[in-house]
Amino acid sequence: MLRRVGYEDRLGGGGRAGRPDSWFTAYRGDVAAAAVVPEGGHGSEAAGPVVSAVLAAG
């Protein structure tokens, strides 16, 4: 389920603690994939491996 994220929340305001969300997008040929890992830190650390696995499977 998607949730709305306000401008302040995306910048770490609004009382939100923890690491930033991790996001990563990539494509190979005609297949594209995107992933978001809440509070995952840097995209290449958490969301990158998810996207890599999706592209490797496709």
Secondary structure, DSSP 4 states (H G I P E B T S, - for coil): ------HHHHTT-TT--SSPPEEEEEEETTEEEEEEETT--STTTTHHHHHHHHHHH-
